[in-house]
């Protein structure tokens, strides 16, 4: 048991580093950049509170688990902002390969059974094909939108995002997993992109 | 639906403030104080990884939910470090009353059904009588111990904590919900309290 606990805590101590990975998005009050640890917490809370926006097939407990681990790869790769490099960096081949390598290293710290379970859950999230992963991705897209709304524009200003770019990079993915939610959010967002 | 979403997001935006509540404990690398938002994420990850330490009656999904919301009251009350004021402040009558008032205000932002559910879950955590709450409390006690171990003593040095005080304020609660875990942790901790 001791060896197993050593591996479990080696992982949990390594995970602590996610609190030092900074995102482009700020806190709602604009006071500082958000880190990926607190972002993951906020997203899990989003899932808990917005469960009624999910497709009935969604298992919200699995969604919460996905969201708790979805950004751990950023310990090695850093956060790649969705609007950076003209929207081309976030899902580039290079970023995806680096994240896959990071997932193997970081989940590999765990005892084998846990490593397999959590690595598979992360892979499912990334593939974004199951109802659980699709809903989790929607929440991951909507939370920075709310932070930008609260902080007066946030990363939309930083990266000079247009309404079309927001629809393509963000709106489409929110609508895929939570269509009613995007209908509501897009009305809030519209004034920021008015000419 | 629109009114419901307004309330859900009013709560989620208010929750963002937990990222600005600082704890006495630092990150594992000692670089800065941990905030209560990222602490809540780390604890939920603890639950996910240390589920095999829980009593078989424990529902780990409920534990994760408890840990996601357990510190929200600190938005109003702040973090009251367990070793501060000679260990007397943390569960003082004044602190508990202020936290109860904060819970009513903060969960009360939500639509009624969600407000009732999450307020009840927080009350269950605080009462620490059910298997789920007892295990959640154990994790809430063990995570700062690991941070102190990693950072070379942390709050044990700040507050000049003795071995007996650690046993009374921390060890007893870890052992209540996760006895094997405390058996393992206490061996790691011992050198810090050796004469």
HADDOCK unambig.tbl for C-alpha pairs under 7 A between the chains (distance, minus, plus):
assign (segid A and resid 8 and name CA) (segid B and resid 49 and name CA) 6.61 0.50 0.50
assign (segid A and resid 12 and name CA) (segid B and resid 46 and name CA) 6.85 0.50 0.50
assign (segid A and resid 16 and name CA) (segid B and resid 27 and name CA) 6.95 0.50 0.50
assign (segid A and resid 16 and name CA) (segid B and resid 28 and name CA) 6.60 0.50 0.50
assign (segid A and resid 19 and name CA) (segid B and resid 38 and name CA) 6.66 0.50 0.50
assign (segid A and resid 27 and name CA) (segid B and resid 16 and name CA) 6.94 0.50 0.50
assign (segid A and resid 28 and name CA) (segid B and resid 16 and name CA) 6.61 0.50 0.50
assign (segid A and resid 37 and name CA) (segid B and resid 38 and name CA) 5.22 0.50 0.50
assign (segid A and resid 37 and name CA) (segid B and resid 41 and name CA) 6.50 0.50 0.50
assign (segid A and resid 38 and name CA) (segid B and resid 19 and name CA) 6.65 0.50 0.50
assign (segid A and resid 38 and name CA) (segid B and resid 37 and name CA) 5.22 0.50 0.50
assign (segid A and resid 38 and name CA) (segid B and resid 38 and name CA) 4.12 0.50 0.50
assign (segid A and resid 38 and name CA) (segid B and resid 41 and name CA) 6.48 0.50 0.50
assign (segid A and resid 40 and name CA) (segid B and resid 41 and name CA) 6.58 0.50 0.50
assign (segid A and resid 41 and name CA) (segid B and resid 37 and name CA) 6.49 0.50 0.50
assign (segid A and resid 41 and name CA) (segid B and resid 38 and name CA) 6.47 0.50 0.50
assign (segid A and resid 41 and name CA) (segid B and resid 40 and name CA) 6.58 0.50 0.50
assign (segid A and resid 41 and name CA) (segid B and resid 41 and name CA) 4.51 0.50 0.50
assign (segid A and resid 41 and name CA) (segid B and resid 68 and name CA) 6.95 0.50 0.50
assign (segid A and resid 45 and name CA) (segid B and resid 68 and name CA) 6.59 0.50 0.50
assign (segid A and resid 46 and name CA) (segid B and resid 12 and name CA) 6.84 0.50 0.50
assign (segid A and resid 49 and name CA) (segid B and resid 8 and name CA) 6.62 0.50 0.50
assign (segid A and resid 61 and name CA) (segid B and resid 61 and name CA) 6.35 0.50 0.50
assign (segid A and resid 68 and name CA) (segid B and resid 41 and name CA) 6.95 0.50 0.50
assign (segid A and resid 68 and name CA) (segid B and resid 45 and name CA) 6.60 0.50 0.50
